[in-house]
Amino acid sequence: MESFVEVFYKGSYGDKKVASIKKRLERVGLKNVKEVIPSTAYKINGVYNKEQVKDIAQNLLTDPVLETCRTTLSSPKGYYKVEVWIRDSSTDVIGESVRDAITAMGFEKPQSVRVGNCFAIKGTFTKSALEAAVKKTFVNEVLNKFTIEGR
């Protein structure tokens, strides 16, 4: 069974990252980006109930001072949701470290853990323009797969 955890910055802690993402997108031609909400996503393939996933999310994957989390992947209305993952055929070393840490917490070892970067992006541009910008800035098509949904 797959479980998801998405980790976000609280308040203004992610402002520099947001500004950097906007600049990167503008440099490759994506104009009129109004808002970006970055997050880190974890796809955990194992047998865990909701409380166990919540425990893993809050006590392993989230810094309680700087971050908050949820156990679903979704995006606000009116935003595109971009997900960038390492391809299944490539080794995800961070995912492997998280898998070992979950075991160290006393849980059954998950079959796999994959880590991805997500961006909820709002602005006045087309989905195809966003896709072209994402390919130029966030994706190495040999190593990564990505999806764009929403809006």
HELIX and SHEET records of a PDB file:
HELIX    1   1 ASP A   15  ARG A   27  1                                  13    
HELIX    2   2 LYS A   50  ILE A   56  1                                   7    
HELIX    3   3 ALA A   57  LEU A   61  3                                   5    
HELIX    4   4 VAL A   93  ALA A  104  1                                  12    
HELIX    5   5 LYS A  127  THR A  137  1                                  11    
SHEET    1   A 6 GLU A  67  ARG A  70  0                                        
SHEET    2   A 6 GLU A   2  TYR A   9 -1                                        
SHEET    3   A 6 VAL A  33  ASN A  45 -1                                        
SHEET    4   A 6 SER A 112  GLY A 123 -1                                        
SHEET    5   A 6 TYR A  80  ILE A  86 -1                                        
SHEET    6   A 6 ASN A 144  GLY A 150 -1                                        
END                                                                             
